[in-house]
Structures are given as C-alpha cells and as structure tokens.
Amino acid sequence: MKFTAARDVLTEAVSWTARSLSPRPPAPVLSGLLITAEDQTVTISSFDHEISAQLHIEADVETPGTVLVSGRLLNDIVKALPDAAVTVELEDAKVLVTCRSSRFTLATMPVDEYPELPAMPELAGTVDGAAFARAVSQVITAASKDDTLPILTGVKVEFEADTMTFLATDRYRLAMREISWAPSRPDISTSALIKAKTLHDVARSLAGGGELSIAMSDEAEMIGFSSGGRRTTSVLVDGEYPKIRQLFPEQTPIHAVVRTSELIEAARRVSLVAERNSHVRLQFTEENEVILDAGADDAAAASETVSADLTGEPITVGFNPAYLNEGLNVIDSEYLRFSFVSAPKPAMITGQDTPDGENSSDFRYLLMPVRLLNQ
C-alpha cells in the first residue's frame, strides 16, 4: 500500500476517526485505525464493538492495500507534520509516514484480527444539522455524568411523525427539546436511548455539514448518523428510560419573565460565593424584580437585583448554582420565563423572544429547588 494525501485533509480524517477510539479497548487491535487505499480513495475506520466511525478522503493511490496501525500514535504524528503532502506506505511490515524531511515508522497490527464494521442501518430520515446540534447541546446539559447509572447517561430521542423530541435527566433536573425532521416514513413512531457523549460527538463533528441522515435498525439496537462522506454507528443504551415527560407541569399560576443575558451574568457573579452543596436564592418580588443572593454573612456573601415581570404571587426559591447556571446558559432567546406551581415544586425555565410573548415550548428545563430553611 502506498498513497499521498494533503496534510490537512489527512490530519482531519485521522483525528475524526481516532476520537472514537476507546482509551481502554477490549482488544489491542481495537486501538488501531484501519486504513484502506484503492481507486484514488483512502478509507479510514475505527470500531470498538460499540461505536464505529468511517470516512473517505481523496488521495493519490500508487499501490492499493490495507493496514492497521495505532490510531492515537498516528493522530499525534500527522498533527505534528509540516504543511506539505504526506506519503503513507507499507514497507517490510512497517508503515512509513514521510512529509518533507520528516520520517516516521509505525508497527502494524494484524488486519485479519480486526472485526468487520457494522453495516449502516436503514435510513429513517434526515434533519437539519444545525438544528440537531443546537438541540443536543441544550438537552445533554441535564444528562447524568454518573456511570453507575448508565441509563441516565443517555438521551432518549423520540421519533413521532415529523417531530424529534430529546429528553434527558440526572434526577435533579430535566430537559426536553423538540425539533422538526423529515422521516422516511410519515407514520414513524419509535424511540432510541443514545449515550449523551455519542450525541455530543455527532453534533460537534457531523451536524455542521448541512443535512444529517439518521439510520436505525428495526430491532432498535443500533443507530447511525452520516453527513458529508462521514458515517458513525453506535449501539443503543439498554434499559427502560424513566417517563419524565409527565413531570413537566401543564399549569403554572406563577411565572416571571427576565432578560436572559442580565440573569445569566447576575447568577454567574452571585454564584462565586456559593460554597459547595449550598444554593443561590432567587426572590421574585411584587416590585417586578428578582433578587439573587448567595453565601453567608459570616463568610463571603453576594446579592444582585435584576428586573423581572412577575405574574402571580411573590415567590422565593433556591437552586443548586451549577444546575441553575448550566440551564440558563443554554437558553438561546432574548428573554426567559420561570414558571412555578409553588416554591417546593420544580421550576420550569423556557425561552421567549419578547417580554410579553408566549413562552417557547421547543426547549424546557425543569429544575428541582433546594429546600430553604423557612419553607
């Protein structure tokens, strides 16, 4: 095997496929990248029995062939090469990488021990990549990072006709976002539980290429994504996801509208003095303002006031500062609305474009309050 490719093209291709490699692969060959050169095309693949990644790049192929080399080492090498054409060739059971005067040799691994990549499932539909990426970035905020509860590290994606709904929770907060998509079958009705990390990687590396294709197997055991000559597959998380839709309140007699940027900055500043396992308190008053405070008088303390248009009775609530700030930061509208049933009940945060407009139902963030001493 021997081929020559542009350094930037090869670097991006190797970096993208190598990011799917497991830091602790179940078998040594799964730490490798499978590189196949033929018909002026180089195909680079990775697979760890859970996630696969594959892409094609154009190259000047002099001798076709296939090699398997350490993915992380190759990635480090190509990123360090000078900006010039890179030649990769198999020479005496070693892979030789040359670029100008730079010369590297890598040991090969047995190609015949490498597992076959899973076939792409049947196309289920397409979605705008930018809309998909934005929805994922909002919802994974609420996904658990605790691997002892693997189900909650996933995001449930529901496909119902032309609507995709993303749902995530870590038991202390919930997030839901709806977007439109173009299904292959107008009567589609299914769901998939996908690792939040996988969705994040797909959104970051594939969703920027315009239209994103989504493929699913009939048995709902695997999902695939493809765009711009790149494809990735992932096994789904096994288990029954909690029914969190019903936890979002239908009626909220108390709500307050605040300018998003002002509340984000105020909450960020006040949170600086909030000690671990403490809270940020929000007092929504009859004077149409929200007073944020945190800390203790005998230590560091902070308070700040922001205008807020309150409807209903005044209310005081406390929130985990990290959960509050993370939720506020994924609201992408000019104004946001806090909706309450009562102080001990979870608060729902949504966005809206105008101070007196309808609250947006596209994204909802439900946040459990911290019980205050006077409640």
Buried (B, 14 or more C-beta within 10 A) or exposed (E): BBBBBBBEBBBBBBBBBBBBBBEEBEEEBBBBBBBBBBEEBBBBBBBBEBBBBBBBBEBBBEEBBBBBBBBBBBBBBBEEBEEEBBBBBBEEEBBBBBBEEEEBEBEBBEBEEBEEBBEBBEBBBBBBBBBBBBBBBBBBBBBBEEEEEBBBBBBBBBBBEEEBBBBBBBEBBBBBBBBEBEBBEEEBEBBBBBBBBBBBBBBEBBBEBEBBBBBBBEEEEBBBBBBBBBBBBBBBBEEEBBEBEEEBBEEBEBBBBBBBEBBBBBBBBBBEBBEEEBBBBBBBBEEEBBBBBBBEEEEEEBBBBBBBBBBEEEBBBBBBBEBBBBBBBBBBBBBBBBBBBEBEBBBBBBBBEEBEBEBBEBBBBBBBBBEEEEE
